[in-house]
Amino acid sequence: MILTHRVVTEVSRELDRQFAGLLSTTVITGCVASAIRDLRGSISGEALPEMAARLARVRLAALVDERAARASS
């Protein structure tokens, strides 16, 4: 549990810088937590932070694209 909290915090900070002004910290943190839940048990604990960051980044980019498409419609 402590490891999960630490990973969520670290990955969320990294992605918050990337998506600043596009998505809220709450959305980013929720996406990171979801990515960790989805990956847990299917990859090694050592790979979890990097893979969670990658998965969350892809999901957040898709969300930004989706919102931009809706806004331009």
mmCIF file of the N, C-alpha and C atoms, coordinates in Angstrom:
data_MODEL
# 
_entry.id   MODEL 
# 
loop_
_atom_site.group_PDB 
_atom_site.id 
_atom_site.type_symbol 
_atom_site.label_atom_id 
_atom_site.label_alt_id 
_atom_site.label_comp_id 
_atom_site.label_asym_id 
_atom_site.label_entity_id 
_atom_site.label_seq_id 
_atom_site.pdbx_PDB_ins_code 
_atom_site.Cartn_x 
_atom_site.Cartn_y 
_atom_site.Cartn_z 
_atom_site.occupancy 
_atom_site.B_iso_or_equiv 
_atom_site.pdbx_formal_charge 
_atom_site.auth_seq_id 
_atom_site.auth_comp_id 
_atom_site.auth_asym_id 
_atom_site.auth_atom_id 
_atom_site.pdbx_PDB_model_num 
ATOM 1   N N  . MET A 1 1  ? 0.821   -1.194 0.000   1.00 0.00 ? 1  MET A N  1 
ATOM 2   C CA . MET A 1 1  ? 0.000   0.000  0.000   1.00 0.00 ? 1  MET A CA 1 
ATOM 3   C C  . MET A 1 1  ? 0.867   1.260  0.000   1.00 0.00 ? 1  MET A C  1 
ATOM 4   N N  . ILE A 1 2  ? 1.924   1.258  0.828   1.00 0.00 ? 2  ILE A N  1 
ATOM 5   C CA . ILE A 1 2  ? 2.815   2.415  0.875   1.00 0.00 ? 2  ILE A CA 1 
ATOM 6   C C  . ILE A 1 2  ? 3.513   2.583  -0.464  1.00 0.00 ? 2  ILE A C  1 
ATOM 7   N N  . LEU A 1 3  ? 3.960   1.473  -1.047  1.00 0.00 ? 3  LEU A N  1 
ATOM 8   C CA . LEU A 1 3  ? 4.607   1.527  -2.356  1.00 0.00 ? 3  LEU A CA 1 
ATOM 9   C C  . LEU A 1 3  ? 3.653   2.094  -3.395  1.00 0.00 ? 3  LEU A C  1 
ATOM 10  N N  . THR A 1 4  ? 2.407   1.645  -3.379  1.00 0.00 ? 4  THR A N  1 
ATOM 11  C CA . THR A 1 4  ? 1.422   2.134  -4.330  1.00 0.00 ? 4  THR A CA 1 
ATOM 12  C C  . THR A 1 4  ? 1.221   3.638  -4.182  1.00 0.00 ? 4  THR A C  1 
ATOM 13  N N  . HIS A 1 5  ? 1.103   4.119  -2.970  1.00 0.00 ? 5  HIS A N  1 
ATOM 14  C CA . HIS A 1 5  ? 0.915   5.555  -2.737  1.00 0.00 ? 5  HIS A CA 1 
ATOM 15  C C  . HIS A 1 5  ? 2.121   6.334  -3.255  1.00 0.00 ? 5  HIS A C  1 
ATOM 16  N N  . ARG A 1 6  ? 3.306   5.817  -2.986  1.00 0.00 ? 6  ARG A N  1 
ATOM 17  C CA . ARG A 1 6  ? 4.524   6.487  -3.442  1.00 0.00 ? 6  ARG A CA 1 
ATOM 18  C C  . ARG A 1 6  ? 4.582   6.530  -4.960  1.00 0.00 ? 6  ARG A C  1 
ATOM 19  N N  . VAL A 1 7  ? 4.241   5.423  -5.596  1.00 0.00 ? 7  VAL A N  1 
ATOM 20  C CA . VAL A 1 7  ? 4.254   5.366  -7.064  1.00 0.00 ? 7  VAL A CA 1 
ATOM 21  C C  . VAL A 1 7  ? 3.220   6.324  -7.641  1.00 0.00 ? 7  VAL A C  1 
ATOM 22  N N  . VAL A 1 8  ? 2.021   6.334  -7.091  1.00 0.00 ? 8  VAL A N  1 
ATOM 23  C CA . VAL A 1 8  ? 0.979   7.246  -7.567  1.00 0.00 ? 8  VAL A CA 1 
ATOM 24  C C  . VAL A 1 8  ? 1.463   8.687  -7.449  1.00 0.00 ? 8  VAL A C  1 
ATOM 25  N N  . THR A 1 9  ? 2.058   9.029  -6.323  1.00 0.00 ? 9  THR A N  1 
ATOM 26  C CA . THR A 1 9  ? 2.533   10.395 -6.102  1.00 0.00 ? 9  THR A CA 1 
ATOM 27  C C  . THR A 1 9  ? 3.625   10.772 -7.091  1.00 0.00 ? 9  THR A C  1 
ATOM 28  N N  . GLU A 1 10 ? 4.617   9.914  -7.238  1.00 0.00 ? 10 GLU A N  1 
ATOM 29  C CA . GLU A 1 10 ? 5.744   10.218 -8.128  1.00 0.00 ? 10 GLU A CA 1 
ATOM 30  C C  . GLU A 1 10 ? 5.309   10.318 -9.591  1.00 0.00 ? 10 GLU A C  1 
ATOM 31  N N  . VAL A 1 11 ? 4.539   9.351  -10.036 1.00 0.00 ? 11 VAL A N  1 
ATOM 32  C CA . VAL A 1 11 ? 4.100   9.345  -11.435 1.00 0.00 ? 11 VAL A CA 1 
ATOM 33  C C  . VAL A 1 11 ? 3.157   10.512 -11.701 1.00 0.00 ? 11 VAL A C  1 
ATOM 34  N N  . SER A 1 12 ? 2.280   10.805 -10.758 1.00 0.00 ? 12 SER A N  1 
ATOM 35  C CA . SER A 1 12 ? 1.346   11.918 -10.928 1.00 0.00 ? 12 SER A CA 1 
ATOM 36  C C  . SER A 1 12 ? 2.083   13.246 -11.042 1.00 0.00 ? 12 SER A C  1 
ATOM 37  N N  . ARG A 1 13 ? 3.119   13.429 -10.245 1.00 0.00 ? 13 ARG A N  1 
ATOM 38  C CA . ARG A 1 13 ? 3.906   14.671 -10.335 1.00 0.00 ? 13 ARG A CA 1 
ATOM 39  C C  . ARG A 1 13 ? 4.529   14.814 -11.721 1.00 0.00 ? 13 ARG A C  1 
ATOM 40  N N  . GLU A 1 14 ? 5.091   13.730 -12.212 1.00 0.00 ? 14 GLU A N  1 
ATOM 41  C CA . GLU A 1 14 ? 5.715   13.750 -13.541 1.00 0.00 ? 14 GLU A CA 1 
ATOM 42  C C  . GLU A 1 14 ? 4.690   14.117 -14.621 1.00 0.00 ? 14 GLU A C  1 
ATOM 43  N N  . LEU A 1 15 ? 3.552   13.472 -14.584 1.00 0.00 ? 15 LEU A N  1 
ATOM 44  C CA . LEU A 1 15 ? 2.536   13.702 -15.612 1.00 0.00 ? 15 LEU A CA 1 
ATOM 45  C C  . LEU A 1 15 ? 1.834   15.043 -15.423 1.00 0.00 ? 15 LEU A C  1 
ATOM 46  N N  . ASP A 1 16 ? 1.762   15.506 -14.194 1.00 0.00 ? 16 ASP A N  1 
ATOM 47  C CA . ASP A 1 16 ? 1.146   16.812 -13.942 1.00 0.00 ? 16 ASP A CA 1 
ATOM 48  C C  . ASP A 1 16 ? 1.919   17.914 -14.668 1.00 0.00 ? 16 ASP A C  1 
ATOM 49  N N  . ARG A 1 17 ? 3.230   17.796 -14.711 1.00 0.00 ? 17 ARG A N  1 
ATOM 50  C CA . ARG A 1 17 ? 4.038   18.774 -15.445 1.00 0.00 ? 17 ARG A CA 1 
ATOM 51  C C  . ARG A 1 17 ? 3.734   18.698 -16.945 1.00 0.00 ? 17 ARG A C  1 
ATOM 52  N N  . GLN A 1 18 ? 3.580   17.502 -17.448 1.00 0.00 ? 18 GLN A N  1 
ATOM 53  C CA . GLN A 1 18 ? 3.331   17.318 -18.879 1.00 0.00 ? 18 GLN A CA 1 
ATOM 54  C C  . GLN A 1 18 ? 1.949   17.810 -19.295 1.00 0.00 ? 18 GLN A C  1 
ATOM 55  N N  . PHE A 1 19 ? 0.959   17.590 -18.458 1.00 0.00 ? 19 PHE A N  1 
ATOM 56  C CA . PHE A 1 19 ? -0.418  17.919 -18.828 1.00 0.00 ? 19 PHE A CA 1 
ATOM 57  C C  . PHE A 1 19 ? -0.952  19.163 -18.111 1.00 0.00 ? 19 PHE A C  1 
ATOM 58  N N  . ALA A 1 20 ? -0.053  19.949 -17.545 1.00 0.00 ? 20 ALA A N  1 
ATOM 59  C CA . ALA A 1 20 ? -0.445  21.175 -16.845 1.00 0.00 ? 20 ALA A CA 1 
ATOM 60  C C  . ALA A 1 20 ? -1.248  22.074 -17.778 1.00 0.00 ? 20 ALA A C  1 
ATOM 61  N N  . GLY A 1 21 ? -2.354  22.573 -17.281 1.00 0.00 ? 21 GLY A N  1 
ATOM 62  C CA . GLY A 1 21 ? -3.201  23.446 -18.074 1.00 0.00 ? 21 GLY A CA 1 
ATOM 63  C C  . GLY A 1 21 ? -4.175  22.702 -18.977 1.00 0.00 ? 21 GLY A C  1 
ATOM 64  N N  . LEU A 1 22 ? -3.986  21.406 -19.104 1.00 0.00 ? 22 LEU A N  1 
ATOM 65  C CA . LEU A 1 22 ? -4.880  20.606 -19.954 1.00 0.00 ? 22 LEU A CA 1 
ATOM 66  C C  . LEU A 1 22 ? -5.817  19.731 -19.127 1.00 0.00 ? 22 LEU A C  1 
ATOM 67  N N  . LEU A 1 23 ? -5.291  19.189 -18.036 1.00 0.00 ? 23 LEU A N  1 
ATOM 68  C CA . LEU A 1 23 ? -6.080  18.307 -17.179 1.00 0.00 ? 23 LEU A CA 1 
ATOM 69  C C  . LEU A 1 23 ? -5.794  18.648 -15.722 1.00 0.00 ? 23 LEU A C  1 
ATOM 70  N N  . SER A 1 24 ? -6.772  18.424 -14.873 1.00 0.00 ? 24 SER A N  1 
ATOM 71  C CA . SER A 1 24 ? -6.597  18.717 -13.447 1.00 0.00 ? 24 SER A CA 1 
ATOM 72  C C  . SER A 1 24 ? -5.719  17.656 -12.781 1.00 0.00 ? 24 SER A C  1 
ATOM 73  N N  . THR A 1 25 ? -5.148  18.040 -11.674 1.00 0.00 ? 25 THR A N  1 
ATOM 74  C CA . THR A 1 25 ? -4.340  17.103 -10.885 1.00 0.00 ? 25 THR A CA 1 
ATOM 75  C C  . THR A 1 25 ? -5.184  15.916 -10.445 1.00 0.00 ? 25 THR A C  1 
ATOM 76  N N  . THR A 1 26 ? -6.430  16.152 -10.139 1.00 0.00 ? 26 THR A N  1 
ATOM 77  C CA . THR A 1 26 ? -7.333  15.075 -9.718  1.00 0.00 ? 26 THR A CA 1 
ATOM 78  C C  . THR A 1 26 ? -7.521  14.047 -10.827 1.00 0.00 ? 26 THR A C  1 
ATOM 79  N N  . VAL A 1 27 ? -7.721  14.512 -12.047 1.00 0.00 ? 27 VAL A N  1 
ATOM 80  C CA . VAL A 1 27 ? -7.895  13.603 -13.188 1.00 0.00 ? 27 VAL A CA 1 
ATOM 81  C C  . VAL A 1 27 ? -6.610  12.808 -13.410 1.00 0.00 ? 27 VAL A C  1 
ATOM 82  N N  . ILE A 1 28 ? -5.482  13.480 -13.341 1.00 0.00 ? 28 ILE A N  1 
ATOM 83  C CA . ILE A 1 28 ? -4.199  12.823 -13.568 1.00 0.00 ? 28 ILE A CA 1 
ATOM 84  C C  . ILE A 1 28 ? -3.936  11.766 -12.495 1.00 0.00 ? 28 ILE A C  1 
ATOM 85  N N  . THR A 1 29 ? -4.139  12.119 -11.242 1.00 0.00 ? 29 THR A N  1 
ATOM 86  C CA . THR A 1 29 ? -3.911  11.171 -10.156 1.00 0.00 ? 29 THR A CA 1 
ATOM 87  C C  . THR A 1 29 ? -4.845  9.973  -10.263 1.00 0.00 ? 29 THR A C  1 
ATOM 88  N N  . GLY A 1 30 ? -6.090  10.203 -10.614 1.00 0.00 ? 30 GLY A N  1 
ATOM 89  C CA . GLY A 1 30 ? -7.035  9.106  -10.790 1.00 0.00 ? 30 GLY A CA 1 
ATOM 90  C C  . GLY A 1 30 ? -6.631  8.181  -11.917 1.00 0.00 ? 30 GLY A C  1 
ATOM 91  N N  . CYS A 1 31 ? -6.130  8.746  -12.986 1.00 0.00 ? 31 CYS A N  1 
ATOM 92  C CA . CYS A 1 31 ? -5.689  7.939  -14.123 1.00 0.00 ? 31 CYS A CA 1 
ATOM 93  C C  . CYS A 1 31 ? -4.467  7.097  -13.753 1.00 0.00 ? 31 CYS A C  1 
ATOM 94  N N  . VAL A 1 32 ? -3.554  7.686  -13.004 1.00 0.00 ? 32 VAL A N  1 
ATOM 95  C CA . VAL A 1 32 ? -2.367  6.947  -12.557 1.00 0.00 ? 32 VAL A CA 1 
ATOM 96  C C  . VAL A 1 32 ? -2.773  5.800  -11.633 1.00 0.00 ? 32 VAL A C  1 
ATOM 97  N N  . ALA A 1 33 ? -3.651  6.060  -10.697 1.00 0.00 ? 33 ALA A N  1 
ATOM 98  C CA . ALA A 1 33 ? -4.111  5.013  -9.779  1.00 0.00 ? 33 ALA A CA 1 
ATOM 99  C C  . ALA A 1 33 ? -4.800  3.889  -10.547 1.00 0.00 ? 33 ALA A C  1 
ATOM 100 N N  . SER A 1 34 ? -5.585  4.246  -11.545 1.00 0.00 ? 34 SER A N  1 
ATOM 101 C CA . SER A 1 34 ? -6.261  3.257  -12.371 1.00 0.00 ? 34 SER A CA 1 
ATOM 102 C C  . SER A 1 34 ? -5.254  2.413  -13.155 1.00 0.00 ? 34 SER A C  1 
ATOM 103 N N  . ALA A 1 35 ? -4.232  3.051  -13.696 1.00 0.00 ? 35 ALA A N  1 
ATOM 104 C CA . ALA A 1 35 ? -3.198  2.332  -14.437 1.00 0.00 ? 35 ALA A CA 1 
ATOM 105 C C  . ALA A 1 35 ? -2.478  1.337  -13.528 1.00 0.00 ? 35 ALA A C  1 
ATOM 106 N N  . ILE A 1 36 ? -2.181  1.755  -12.310 1.00 0.00 ? 36 ILE A N  1 
ATOM 107 C CA . ILE A 1 36 ? -1.510  0.856  -11.366 1.00 0.00 ? 36 ILE A CA 1 
ATOM 108 C C  . ILE A 1 36 ? -2.397  -0.335 -11.038 1.00 0.00 ? 36 ILE A C  1 
ATOM 109 N N  . ARG A 1 37 ? -3.675  -0.088 -10.795 1.00 0.00 ? 37 ARG A N  1 
ATOM 110 C CA . ARG A 1 37 ? -4.602  -1.195 -10.514 1.00 0.00 ? 37 ARG A CA 1 
ATOM 111 C C  . ARG A 1 37 ? -4.661  -2.161 -11.689 1.00 0.00 ? 37 ARG A C  1 
ATOM 112 N N  . ASP A 1 38 ? -4.708  -1.620 -12.899 1.00 0.00 ? 38 ASP A N  1 
ATOM 113 C CA . ASP A 1 38 ? -4.808  -2.467 -14.084 1.00 0.00 ? 38 ASP A CA 1 
ATOM 114 C C  . ASP A 1 38 ? -3.550  -3.299 -14.322 1.00 0.00 ? 38 ASP A C  1 
ATOM 115 N N  . LEU A 1 39 ? -2.397  -2.774 -13.944 1.00 0.00 ? 39 LEU A N  1 
ATOM 116 C CA . LEU A 1 39 ? -1.128  -3.456 -14.197 1.00 0.00 ? 39 LEU A CA 1 
ATOM 117 C C  . LEU A 1 39 ? -0.689  -4.381 -13.066 1.00 0.00 ? 39 LEU A C  1 
ATOM 118 N N  . ARG A 1 40 ? -1.160  -4.111 -11.861 1.00 0.00 ? 40 ARG A N  1 
ATOM 119 C CA . ARG A 1 40 ? -0.707  -4.891 -10.706 1.00 0.00 ? 40 ARG A CA 1 
ATOM 120 C C  . ARG A 1 40 ? -0.956  -6.381 -10.933 1.00 0.00 ? 40 ARG A C  1 
ATOM 121 N N  . GLY A 1 41 ? 0.079   -7.155 -10.671 1.00 0.00 ? 41 GLY A N  1 
ATOM 122 C CA . GLY A 1 41 ? -0.027  -8.600 -10.814 1.00 0.00 ? 41 GLY A CA 1 
ATOM 123 C C  . GLY A 1 41 ? 0.353   -9.105 -12.190 1.00 0.00 ? 41 GLY A C  1 
ATOM 124 N N  . SER A 1 42 ? 0.357   -8.232 -13.189 1.00 0.00 ? 42 SER A N  1 
ATOM 125 C CA . SER A 1 42 ? 0.700   -8.685 -14.538 1.00 0.00 ? 42 SER A CA 1 
ATOM 126 C C  . SER A 1 42 ? 2.129   -8.332 -14.932 1.00 0.00 ? 42 SER A C  1 
ATOM 127 N N  . ILE A 1 43 ? 2.782   -7.479 -14.136 1.00 0.00 ? 43 ILE A N  1 
ATOM 128 C CA . ILE A 1 43 ? 4.185   -7.135 -14.375 1.00 0.00 ? 43 ILE A CA 1 
ATOM 129 C C  . ILE A 1 43 ? 4.915   -7.116 -13.045 1.00 0.00 ? 43 ILE A C  1 
ATOM 130 N N  . SER A 1 44 ? 6.237   -7.100 -13.087 1.00 0.00 ? 44 SER A N  1 
ATOM 131 C CA . SER A 1 44 ? 7.009   -7.088 -11.845 1.00 0.00 ? 44 SER A CA 1 
ATOM 132 C C  . SER A 1 44 ? 6.824   -5.756 -11.120 1.00 0.00 ? 44 SER A C  1 
ATOM 133 N N  . GLY A 1 45 ? 6.974   -5.790 -9.813  1.00 0.00 ? 45 GLY A N  1 
ATOM 134 C CA . GLY A 1 45 ? 6.867   -4.586 -9.012  1.00 0.00 ? 45 GLY A CA 1 
ATOM 135 C C  . GLY A 1 45 ? 7.898   -3.539 -9.393  1.00 0.00 ? 45 GLY A C  1 
ATOM 136 N N  . GLU A 1 46 ? 9.051   -4.009 -9.840  1.00 0.00 ? 46 GLU A N  1 
ATOM 137 C CA . GLU A 1 46 ? 10.111  -3.085 -10.248 1.00 0.00 ? 46 GLU A CA 1 
ATOM 138 C C  . GLU A 1 46 ? 9.730   -2.309 -11.501 1.00 0.00 ? 46 GLU A C  1 
ATOM 139 N N  . ALA A 1 47 ? 8.982   -2.933 -12.396 1.00 0.00 ? 47 ALA A N  1 
ATOM 140 C CA . ALA A 1 47 ? 8.580   -2.294 -13.649 1.00 0.00 ? 47 ALA A CA 1 
ATOM 141 C C  . ALA A 1 47 ? 7.309   -1.456 -13.495 1.00 0.00 ? 47 ALA A C  1 
ATOM 142 N N  . LEU A 1 48 ? 6.620   -1.632 -12.384 1.00 0.00 ? 48 LEU A N  1 
ATOM 143 C CA . LEU A 1 48 ? 5.320   -0.976 -12.201 1.00 0.00 ? 48 LEU A CA 1 
ATOM 144 C C  . LEU A 1 48 ? 5.362   0.545  -12.365 1.00 0.00 ? 48 LEU A C  1 
ATOM 145 N N  . PRO A 1 49 ? 6.297   1.269  -11.751 1.00 0.00 ? 49 PRO A N  1 
ATOM 146 C CA . PRO A 1 49 ? 6.267   2.731  -11.917 1.00 0.00 ? 49 PRO A CA 1 
ATOM 147 C C  . PRO A 1 49 ? 6.403   3.175  -13.377 1.00 0.00 ? 49 PRO A C  1 
ATOM 148 N N  . GLU A 1 50 ? 7.345   2.608  -14.086 1.00 0.00 ? 50 GLU A N  1 
ATOM 149 C CA . GLU A 1 50 ? 7.555   3.003  -15.483 1.00 0.00 ? 50 GLU A CA 1 
ATOM 150 C C  . GLU A 1 50 ? 6.373   2.619  -16.362 1.00 0.00 ? 50 GLU A C  1 
ATOM 151 N N  . MET A 1 51 ? 5.864   1.422  -16.197 1.00 0.00 ? 51 MET A N  1 
ATOM 152 C CA . MET A 1 51 ? 4.746   0.981  -17.023 1.00 0.00 ? 51 MET A CA 1 
ATOM 153 C C  . MET A 1 51 ? 3.463   1.735  -16.682 1.00 0.00 ? 51 MET A C  1 
ATOM 154 N N  . ALA A 1 52 ? 3.268   2.048  -15.403 1.00 0.00 ? 52 ALA A N  1 
ATOM 155 C CA . ALA A 1 52 ? 2.094   2.838  -15.005 1.00 0.00 ? 52 ALA A CA 1 
ATOM 156 C C  . ALA A 1 52 ? 2.178   4.230  -15.611 1.00 0.00 ? 52 ALA A C  1 
ATOM 157 N N  . ALA A 1 53 ? 3.372   4.812  -15.610 1.00 0.00 ? 53 ALA A N  1 
ATOM 158 C CA . ALA A 1 53 ? 3.548   6.140  -16.214 1.00 0.00 ? 53 ALA A CA 1 
ATOM 159 C C  . ALA A 1 53 ? 3.236   6.087  -17.704 1.00 0.00 ? 53 ALA A C  1 
ATOM 160 N N  . ARG A 1 54 ? 3.712   5.070  -18.375 1.00 0.00 ? 54 ARG A N  1 
ATOM 161 C CA . ARG A 1 54 ? 3.458   4.951  -19.823 1.00 0.00 ? 54 ARG A CA 1 
ATOM 162 C C  . ARG A 1 54 ? 1.978   4.773  -20.118 1.00 0.00 ? 54 ARG A C  1 
ATOM 163 N N  . LEU A 1 55 ? 1.337   3.870  -19.377 1.00 0.00 ? 55 LEU A N  1 
ATOM 164 C CA . LEU A 1 55 ? -0.083  3.614  -19.603 1.00 0.00 ? 55 LEU A CA 1 
ATOM 165 C C  . LEU A 1 55 ? -0.913  4.857  -19.288 1.00 0.00 ? 55 LEU A C  1 
ATOM 166 N N  . ALA A 1 56 ? -0.635  5.498  -18.175 1.00 0.00 ? 56 ALA A N  1 
ATOM 167 C CA . ALA A 1 56 ? -1.383  6.703  -17.814 1.00 0.00 ? 56 ALA A CA 1 
ATOM 168 C C  . ALA A 1 56 ? -1.155  7.815  -18.835 1.00 0.00 ? 56 ALA A C  1 
ATOM 169 N N  . ARG A 1 57 ? 0.074   7.965  -19.326 1.00 0.00 ? 57 ARG A N  1 
ATOM 170 C CA . ARG A 1 57 ? 0.377   9.000  -20.321 1.00 0.00 ? 57 ARG A CA 1 
ATOM 171 C C  . ARG A 1 57 ? -0.456  8.786  -21.597 1.00 0.00 ? 57 ARG A C  1 
ATOM 172 N N  . VAL A 1 58 ? -0.548  7.554  -22.038 1.00 0.00 ? 58 VAL A N  1 
ATOM 173 C CA . VAL A 1 58 ? -1.337  7.247  -23.236 1.00 0.00 ? 58 VAL A CA 1 
ATOM 174 C C  . VAL A 1 58 ? -2.812  7.548  -22.988 1.00 0.00 ? 58 VAL A C  1 
ATOM 175 N N  . ARG A 1 59 ? -3.312  7.146  -21.840 1.00 0.00 ? 59 ARG A N  1 
ATOM 176 C CA . ARG A 1 59 ? -4.727  7.388  -21.521 1.00 0.00 ? 59 ARG A CA 1 
ATOM 177 C C  . ARG A 1 59 ? -5.018  8.883  -21.388 1.00 0.00 ? 59 ARG A C  1 
ATOM 178 N N  . LEU A 1 60 ? -4.118  9.623  -20.756 1.00 0.00 ? 60 LEU A N  1 
ATOM 179 C CA . LEU A 1 60 ? -4.327  11.061 -20.590 1.00 0.00 ? 60 LEU A CA 1 
ATOM 180 C C  . LEU A 1 60 ? -4.256  11.789 -21.930 1.00 0.00 ? 60 LEU A C  1 
ATOM 181 N N  . ALA A 1 61 ? -3.330  11.389 -22.781 1.00 0.00 ? 61 ALA A N  1 
ATOM 182 C CA . ALA A 1 61 ? -3.235  12.002 -24.113 1.00 0.00 ? 61 ALA A CA 1 
ATOM 183 C C  . ALA A 1 61 ? -4.511  11.745 -24.906 1.00 0.00 ? 61 ALA A C  1 
ATOM 184 N N  . ALA A 1 62 ? -5.056  10.543 -24.792 1.00 0.00 ? 62 ALA A N  1 
ATOM 185 C CA . ALA A 1 62 ? -6.312  10.232 -25.473 1.00 0.00 ? 62 ALA A CA 1 
ATOM 186 C C  . ALA A 1 62 ? -7.450  11.087 -24.935 1.00 0.00 ? 62 ALA A C  1 
ATOM 187 N N  . LEU A 1 63 ? -7.460  11.313 -23.631 1.00 0.00 ? 63 LEU A N  1 
ATOM 188 C CA . LEU A 1 63 ? -8.490  12.154 -23.019 1.00 0.00 ? 63 LEU A CA 1 
ATOM 189 C C  . LEU A 1 63 ? -8.380  13.596 -23.511 1.00 0.00 ? 63 LEU A C  1 
ATOM 190 N N  . VAL A 1 64 ? -7.169  14.110 -23.589 1.00 0.00 ? 64 VAL A N  1 
ATOM 191 C CA . VAL A 1 64 ? -6.955  15.470 -24.101 1.00 0.00 ? 64 VAL A CA 1 
ATOM 192 C C  . VAL A 1 64 ? -7.441  15.557 -25.548 1.00 0.00 ? 64 VAL A C  1 
ATOM 193 N N  . ASP A 1 65 ? -7.089  14.569 -26.365 1.00 0.00 ? 65 ASP A N  1 
ATOM 194 C CA . ASP A 1 65 ? -7.523  14.548 -27.763 1.00 0.00 ? 65 ASP A CA 1 
ATOM 195 C C  . ASP A 1 65 ? -9.041  14.493 -27.879 1.00 0.00 ? 65 ASP A C  1 
ATOM 196 N N  . GLU A 1 66 ? -9.651  13.656 -27.029 1.00 0.00 ? 66 GLU A N  1 
ATOM 197 C CA . GLU A 1 66 ? -11.113 13.515 -27.040 1.00 0.00 ? 66 GLU A CA 1 
ATOM 198 C C  . GLU A 1 66 ? -11.791 14.846 -26.684 1.00 0.00 ? 66 GLU A C  1 
ATOM 199 N N  . ARG A 1 67 ? -11.274 15.502 -25.666 1.00 0.00 ? 67 ARG A N  1 
ATOM 200 C CA . ARG A 1 67 ? -11.848 16.783 -25.250 1.00 0.00 ? 67 ARG A CA 1 
ATOM 201 C C  . ARG A 1 67 ? -11.662 17.848 -26.342 1.00 0.00 ? 67 ARG A C  1 
ATOM 202 N N  . ALA A 1 68 ? -10.513 17.840 -27.000 1.00 0.00 ? 68 ALA A N  1 
ATOM 203 C CA . ALA A 1 68 ? -10.257 18.800 -28.071 1.00 0.00 ? 68 ALA A CA 1 
ATOM 204 C C  . ALA A 1 68 ? -11.196 18.556 -29.242 1.00 0.00 ? 68 ALA A C  1 
ATOM 205 N N  . ALA A 1 69 ? -11.436 17.298 -29.563 1.00 0.00 ? 69 ALA A N  1 
ATOM 206 C CA . ALA A 1 69 ? -12.342 16.962 -30.665 1.00 0.00 ? 69 ALA A CA 1 
ATOM 207 C C  . ALA A 1 69 ? -13.768 17.413 -30.350 1.00 0.00 ? 69 ALA A C  1 
ATOM 208 N N  . ARG A 1 70 ? -14.192 17.203 -29.118 1.00 0.00 ? 70 ARG A N  1 
ATOM 209 C CA . ARG A 1 70 ? -15.531 17.636 -28.711 1.00 0.00 ? 70 ARG A CA 1 
ATOM 210 C C  . ARG A 1 70 ? -15.663 19.143 -28.750 1.00 0.00 ? 70 ARG A C  1 
ATOM 211 N N  . ALA A 1 71 ? -14.605 19.829 -28.339 1.00 0.00 ? 71 ALA A N  1 
ATOM 212 C CA . ALA A 1 71 ? -14.642 21.289 -28.296 1.00 0.00 ? 71 ALA A CA 1 
ATOM 213 C C  . ALA A 1 71 ? -14.700 21.894 -29.699 1.00 0.00 ? 71 ALA A C  1 
ATOM 214 N N  . SER A 1 72 ? -14.121 21.205 -30.678 1.00 0.00 ? 72 SER A N  1 
ATOM 215 C CA . SER A 1 72 ? -14.098 21.739 -32.039 1.00 0.00 ? 72 SER A CA 1 
ATOM 216 C C  . SER A 1 72 ? -15.317 21.338 -32.847 1.00 0.00 ? 72 SER A C  1 
ATOM 217 N N  . SER A 1 73 ? -16.171 20.483 -32.268 1.00 0.00 ? 73 SER A N  1 
ATOM 218 C CA . SER A 1 73 ? -17.379 20.030 -32.986 1.00 0.00 ? 73 SER A CA 1 
ATOM 219 C C  . SER A 1 73 ? -18.481 21.051 -32.905 1.00 0.00 ? 73 SER A C  1 
# 
